[in-house]
Amino acid sequence: MTSYAGGLKSGLTFLILWGLPHLALAAKLDMRPGVTDMSVRIQQIHHMGLWVCVVVGVIVFGAMFYTMFAHRSSRNPTPATFSHSTPVEFVWTLIPVLILVGMAVPATITLRDIEDNTDSDMTVLITASQWKWHYKYLDSGISYYSNIATPEEQIYNLEPKDEHYLLDVDNYLVLPTNRKIRFLTTADDVIHSWWVPDFAVKQDAIPGFINEAWTEIPEPGIYRGQCTELCGKGHAYMPIVVEVRPEAEFDKWIEDQLLAANLAGEAAVAARAKTWTLEELVPQGEAVFVKHCATCHQRDGMGQGSKYPALAGSAITTGSIPDHLDRVMNGKANTEMQAWAPQLSDLDIAAVITYERNTWGNDTGDVIQPVTVYEER
Amino acid sequence: MVAHAEAVPKSRHPLLAFAARWLFTTNHKEIGTLYLWLSFLLFFIAGAMAMVIRLELFEPGIQFAQPEFYNQVLTLHGLIMVFGAVMPAFVGLANWMIPLMIGAPDMALPRMNNFSFWILPFAFTLLLSSLFMEGGAPNFGWTFYAPLSTTYGPPSTDFFILGVHLMGISSIMGAINIIVTIVNLRAPGMTWMKMPLFVWTWLITAFLLIMVMPVLAGVVTMMLTDRHFGTSFFNAAGGGDPVLFQHIFWFFGHPEVYIMILPGFGIASQIIPTFSRKKLFGYHSMVYATAAIAFLSFIVWGHHMFTTGMPFVAEMFFMIATMLIAVPTGVKVFNWVATMWRGSITFETPMLFAIGFVMMFTIGGFSGLMLALVPADFQYHDTFFVVAHFHYVLYPGAIFGTMAAVYYWLPKWCGHMYDERLGKIHFWTATIAVNTTFFPMHFSGLAGMPRRIPDYALQFADFNMVSSIGAGVLGLTQVLFLFIVIKTIRAGARAKARVWEGAEGLEWEVPSPAPLHTWNTPPVIAEGEVH
């Protein structure tokens, strides 16, 4: 007896020691529950589907393994001769129908609630473009772009990758807790899709369409997601980061943003009033280039084939200044070259053009002033 | 219906004679062989592309393929596997086996048969040549959603459009040929409900092809006019609708996925009774279930588009219609199990592949059922969960089905037995590798990894490394398959006419290897003898 008890005890100990880390693994294998009421309900729908499949699978595969074992020719040399049975076939048609109805009902109820976009407390318009997000708070008018913040050195394995590799952006989308937030999604160029798994919100952003989704987040925190519709070569590089703040802090943040927008307006006025030198503009232009232009045109200005033309010695970057301004500010129709006028300040555009005209062997010596950009707008 | 091959004068240079024989052949067996070899070649080309994808995804960061090139490889992998590997393999099997199985001397339209094959090498040359063009190959995924493929597509998109047109013409002609053959050339006494299941599933597949390939041709033509002739079907700025593209594409695309699986159902329904030494259980319900699946495939396309902003009622409709597919599919799986039940089962390689097919296709069916639940789909959509799902129905589904068929009928084709030991090694390594490759994708998808990305966040690293190792092994096992096939063609034990003792059907009445011309006199099918 004692040896049995000892065996049982060591067996249990082993199970616990082996099992605990594997429980953690099980959590890693499953869909995450997320943080909203809806994401938890969706995980329950997922579990319902999963367990129905597991039970049916155990029965069907169990029957298959049993028959492979019990009815193999060495054990069962004489095969039976039956080849149909109407009652059995009727039953195994009917039972799946009942199971499916049982699954469809809760799924439909949850779906109805997902699609109920009414009675929202605030609205954020999400506009996607290759390869960044633009957020506009329709209630306060604040708007800004959100770009990937992971440096190229990490992507190309020149530097160690940090914890939030590919999941970090320069400007977070800031949202309040406990308010029903309505998202409107649309796109400027191709189809993108805005997804934050912890909210279980995934909505395509389609040019010419405005789609709706909503969430209500109980917990403050940082939540990360990604674009989930193939949108070109930067598809892997348009992450989403949402910072959820308690309501009061969020309201304070909105006020700060409005104030900052005023200050930025004043700074722009000041930038226009000043005459900038080549030495001042080139470093600033390089920073803008690395952040916004280098993905396509490459840091060395050599581009990538005809689709992403070289800027070193090109007709635009060494030709007339108005053409160069026009290309940068208004983009080139039907290509991935976007209009940067709405995205960058006068100073940034002046700086990046100045940089492009005075690097990689381009030596025009031209200095473009923010006021020139302002007048072009 | 005399093959042109025989008309070639013997005095010609042997190489010329060889070329002429295969270029001008109108013999269903030779054309079947051509289809099978072309699909085998394209399977390896598209498989090599899968290796590039898995190599890049082995670790986070960009190592081997720049994102732009990665997207091109991803697109061609999908297009070539679908249109170049799976579909021509099934058409090749149809060419070889349908006339043999229904007691017909050849396909009904032999010259068209020749034409529908010989279009294909040109179609795929067009498609593959785009890799070497300025601006690169198509880079918008095999689903080529507008406006990424129209306004923003590379110049080579036009080659892709022409290539798809040619593949479509080939498929439509092949389908017409199969339908005409089955309807008109069945041997006397071969009534509808005596036809082997492989013939039934192909008949239904051929109707699906005729229904949807013109839709595909329509959508690529609309792309072409959007790109070059100033129309705006899919361009929102011109009053068009990018979502319209998805509706048209998936109206083609969903039946297309059944085109890639129904012949596999037919193959399993031939092989499982043979090695269970027992008649197929529920023959009639098998036929009706296949027809039901084909019908339902036309009303479920919206389940690919749940996140496009579809209204609630439409989402509900597509969810319920999709879930209904589980019923006839379930009937098929239950019937296969019941066929084995109290049989006298042996496990030769074709049987192993057929059982693997049933089990792993069912896993893909399960995840398909989960994907149908719209609320959960919002989390699964466009993640690796979907990649896991459709690779389970296509690799251990369509491709294992084809391999089962090759092992089953290869002795009939070439008169030699394959090496059973190697066949079993092939099956087991491929089965382990296919699960190592695709099962972890369920987890990376659930953890939140979007599909079609060349680079990913660190939390997905473990699963991707496992998948990549599995993929490497999986690629190697198919080299073994090629070796086994060549070895069998060149030598091996003589195959009897009835290769498998438990096999029933007309194809086993002709000698092995099957002579070039069979059933010049139609066989007589005895009253009461069923499939």
HADDOCK unambig.tbl for C-alpha pairs under 7 A between the chains (distance, minus, plus):
assign (segid A and resid 29 and name CA) (segid B and resid 443 and name CA) 5.16 0.50 0.50
assign (segid A and resid 30 and name CA) (segid B and resid 443 and name CA) 6.83 0.50 0.50
assign (segid A and resid 30 and name CA) (segid B and resid 446 and name CA) 6.17 0.50 0.50
assign (segid A and resid 31 and name CA) (segid B and resid 446 and name CA) 4.60 0.50 0.50
assign (segid A and resid 31 and name CA) (segid B and resid 447 and name CA) 5.97 0.50 0.50
assign (segid A and resid 32 and name CA) (segid B and resid 447 and name CA) 6.71 0.50 0.50
assign (segid A and resid 42 and name CA) (segid B and resid 375 and name CA) 5.83 0.50 0.50
assign (segid A and resid 42 and name CA) (segid B and resid 376 and name CA) 5.58 0.50 0.50
assign (segid A and resid 45 and name CA) (segid B and resid 376 and name CA) 6.25 0.50 0.50
assign (segid A and resid 46 and name CA) (segid B and resid 370 and name CA) 6.96 0.50 0.50
assign (segid A and resid 46 and name CA) (segid B and resid 376 and name CA) 5.52 0.50 0.50
assign (segid A and resid 49 and name CA) (segid B and resid 370 and name CA) 5.27 0.50 0.50
assign (segid A and resid 50 and name CA) (segid B and resid 370 and name CA) 6.86 0.50 0.50
assign (segid A and resid 53 and name CA) (segid B and resid 366 and name CA) 5.73 0.50 0.50
assign (segid A and resid 64 and name CA) (segid B and resid 337 and name CA) 5.96 0.50 0.50
assign (segid A and resid 67 and name CA) (segid B and resid 340 and name CA) 6.63 0.50 0.50
assign (segid A and resid 67 and name CA) (segid B and resid 341 and name CA) 5.60 0.50 0.50
assign (segid A and resid 67 and name CA) (segid B and resid 342 and name CA) 6.97 0.50 0.50
assign (segid A and resid 68 and name CA) (segid B and resid 345 and name CA) 6.90 0.50 0.50
assign (segid A and resid 71 and name CA) (segid B and resid 341 and name CA) 6.89 0.50 0.50
assign (segid A and resid 71 and name CA) (segid B and resid 342 and name CA) 5.31 0.50 0.50
assign (segid A and resid 71 and name CA) (segid B and resid 343 and name CA) 5.81 0.50 0.50
assign (segid A and resid 71 and name CA) (segid B and resid 344 and name CA) 5.60 0.50 0.50
assign (segid A and resid 71 and name CA) (segid B and resid 345 and name CA) 6.07 0.50 0.50
assign (segid A and resid 72 and name CA) (segid B and resid 344 and name CA) 5.26 0.50 0.50
assign (segid A and resid 72 and name CA) (segid B and resid 345 and name CA) 4.24 0.50 0.50
assign (segid A and resid 72 and name CA) (segid B and resid 346 and name CA) 6.01 0.50 0.50
assign (segid A and resid 73 and name CA) (segid B and resid 344 and name CA) 4.22 0.50 0.50
assign (segid A and resid 73 and name CA) (segid B and resid 345 and name CA) 4.84 0.50 0.50
assign (segid A and resid 73 and name CA) (segid B and resid 346 and name CA) 5.86 0.50 0.50
assign (segid A and resid 76 and name CA) (segid B and resid 344 and name CA) 5.44 0.50 0.50
assign (segid A and resid 77 and name CA) (segid B and resid 344 and name CA) 5.45 0.50 0.50
assign (segid A and resid 78 and name CA) (segid B and resid 344 and name CA) 6.10 0.50 0.50
assign (segid A and resid 79 and name CA) (segid B and resid 277 and name CA) 6.33 0.50 0.50
assign (segid A and resid 79 and name CA) (segid B and resid 278 and name CA) 6.27 0.50 0.50
assign (segid A and resid 79 and name CA) (segid B and resid 342 and name CA) 5.93 0.50 0.50
assign (segid A and resid 79 and name CA) (segid B and resid 343 and name CA) 4.27 0.50 0.50
assign (segid A and resid 79 and name CA) (segid B and resid 344 and name CA) 4.83 0.50 0.50
assign (segid A and resid 80 and name CA) (segid B and resid 278 and name CA) 6.89 0.50 0.50
assign (segid A and resid 80 and name CA) (segid B and resid 342 and name CA) 5.66 0.50 0.50
assign (segid A and resid 80 and name CA) (segid B and resid 343 and name CA) 5.82 0.50 0.50
assign (segid A and resid 81 and name CA) (segid B and resid 278 and name CA) 6.27 0.50 0.50
assign (segid A and resid 83 and name CA) (segid B and resid 279 and name CA) 5.81 0.50 0.50
assign (segid A and resid 83 and name CA) (segid B and resid 280 and name CA) 6.17 0.50 0.50
assign (segid A and resid 83 and name CA) (segid B and resid 281 and name CA) 4.38 0.50 0.50
assign (segid A and resid 83 and name CA) (segid B and resid 282 and name CA) 6.07 0.50 0.50
assign (segid A and resid 84 and name CA) (segid B and resid 281 and name CA) 5.28 0.50 0.50
assign (segid A and resid 84 and name CA) (segid B and resid 282 and name CA) 4.69 0.50 0.50
assign (segid A and resid 92 and name CA) (segid B and resid 331 and name CA) 6.84 0.50 0.50
assign (segid A and resid 93 and name CA) (segid B and resid 327 and name CA) 6.22 0.50 0.50
assign (segid A and resid 93 and name CA) (segid B and resid 331 and name CA) 6.39 0.50 0.50
assign (segid A and resid 96 and name CA) (segid B and resid 327 and name CA) 6.02 0.50 0.50
assign (segid A and resid 97 and name CA) (segid B and resid 327 and name CA) 6.62 0.50 0.50
assign (segid A and resid 100 and name CA) (segid B and resid 323 and name CA) 6.68 0.50 0.50
assign (segid A and resid 107 and name CA) (segid B and resid 373 and name CA) 6.23 0.50 0.50
assign (segid A and resid 107 and name CA) (segid B and resid 374 and name CA) 7.00 0.50 0.50
assign (segid A and resid 107 and name CA) (segid B and resid 375 and name CA) 6.47 0.50 0.50
assign (segid A and resid 108 and name CA) (segid B and resid 316 and name CA) 6.77 0.50 0.50
assign (segid A and resid 110 and name CA) (segid B and resid 375 and name CA) 6.72 0.50 0.50
assign (segid A and resid 111 and name CA) (segid B and resid 374 and name CA) 6.84 0.50 0.50
assign (segid A and resid 111 and name CA) (segid B and resid 375 and name CA) 5.62 0.50 0.50
assign (segid A and resid 112 and name CA) (segid B and resid 312 and name CA) 6.81 0.50 0.50
assign (segid A and resid 115 and name CA) (segid B and resid 312 and name CA) 6.51 0.50 0.50
assign (segid A and resid 155 and name CA) (segid B and resid 61 and name CA) 4.73 0.50 0.50
assign (segid A and resid 155 and name CA) (segid B and resid 62 and name CA) 5.93 0.50 0.50
assign (segid A and resid 156 and name CA) (segid B and resid 61 and name CA) 5.90 0.50 0.50
assign (segid A and resid 156 and name CA) (segid B and resid 62 and name CA) 5.42 0.50 0.50
assign (segid A and resid 157 and name CA) (segid B and resid 61 and name CA) 6.14 0.50 0.50
assign (segid A and resid 165 and name CA) (segid B and resid 457 and name CA) 5.52 0.50 0.50
assign (segid A and resid 165 and name CA) (segid B and resid 458 and name CA) 6.59 0.50 0.50
assign (segid A and resid 166 and name CA) (segid B and resid 456 and name CA) 6.80 0.50 0.50
assign (segid A and resid 166 and name CA) (segid B and resid 457 and name CA) 5.65 0.50 0.50
assign (segid A and resid 167 and name CA) (segid B and resid 457 and name CA) 6.74 0.50 0.50
assign (segid A and resid 190 and name CA) (segid B and resid 147 and name CA) 5.52 0.50 0.50
assign (segid A and resid 190 and name CA) (segid B and resid 148 and name CA) 5.51 0.50 0.50
assign (segid A and resid 197 and name CA) (segid B and resid 379 and name CA) 6.67 0.50 0.50
assign (segid A and resid 197 and name CA) (segid B and resid 448 and name CA) 6.60 0.50 0.50
assign (segid A and resid 200 and name CA) (segid B and resid 378 and name CA) 6.80 0.50 0.50
assign (segid A and resid 200 and name CA) (segid B and resid 379 and name CA) 5.99 0.50 0.50
assign (segid A and resid 202 and name CA) (segid B and resid 307 and name CA) 6.62 0.50 0.50
assign (segid A and resid 202 and name CA) (segid B and resid 378 and name CA) 5.87 0.50 0.50
assign (segid A and resid 203 and name CA) (segid B and resid 307 and name CA) 5.29 0.50 0.50
assign (segid A and resid 203 and name CA) (segid B and resid 308 and name CA) 6.67 0.50 0.50
assign (segid A and resid 204 and name CA) (segid B and resid 307 and name CA) 5.71 0.50 0.50
assign (segid A and resid 204 and name CA) (segid B and resid 308 and name CA) 5.21 0.50 0.50
assign (segid A and resid 207 and name CA) (segid B and resid 236 and name CA) 6.25 0.50 0.50
assign (segid A and resid 208 and name CA) (segid B and resid 236 and name CA) 4.95 0.50 0.50
assign (segid A and resid 211 and name CA) (segid B and resid 309 and name CA) 5.54 0.50 0.50
assign (segid A and resid 228 and name CA) (segid B and resid 382 and name CA) 5.84 0.50 0.50
assign (segid A and resid 228 and name CA) (segid B and resid 450 and name CA) 5.45 0.50 0.50
assign (segid A and resid 229 and name CA) (segid B and resid 382 and name CA) 6.73 0.50 0.50
assign (segid A and resid 230 and name CA) (segid B and resid 452 and name CA) 6.43 0.50 0.50
assign (segid A and resid 231 and name CA) (segid B and resid 148 and name CA) 6.76 0.50 0.50
assign (segid A and resid 232 and name CA) (segid B and resid 140 and name CA) 6.98 0.50 0.50
assign (segid A and resid 233 and name CA) (segid B and resid 67 and name CA) 5.21 0.50 0.50
assign (segid A and resid 233 and name CA) (segid B and resid 68 and name CA) 4.97 0.50 0.50
assign (segid A and resid 233 and name CA) (segid B and resid 71 and name CA) 6.88 0.50 0.50
assign (segid A and resid 235 and name CA) (segid B and resid 453 and name CA) 6.53 0.50 0.50
assign (segid A and resid 236 and name CA) (segid B and resid 453 and name CA) 5.03 0.50 0.50
assign (segid A and resid 236 and name CA) (segid B and resid 454 and name CA) 6.69 0.50 0.50
assign (segid A and resid 236 and name CA) (segid B and resid 455 and name CA) 6.23 0.50 0.50
assign (segid A and resid 305 and name CA) (segid B and resid 135 and name CA) 6.79 0.50 0.50
assign (segid A and resid 306 and name CA) (segid B and resid 134 and name CA) 6.95 0.50 0.50
assign (segid A and resid 306 and name CA) (segid B and resid 135 and name CA) 6.34 0.50 0.50
assign (segid A and resid 307 and name CA) (segid B and resid 135 and name CA) 5.85 0.50 0.50
assign (segid A and resid 334 and name CA) (segid B and resid 151 and name CA) 5.73 0.50 0.50
assign (segid A and resid 334 and name CA) (segid B and resid 152 and name CA) 6.24 0.50 0.50
assign (segid A and resid 335 and name CA) (segid B and resid 152 and name CA) 6.10 0.50 0.50
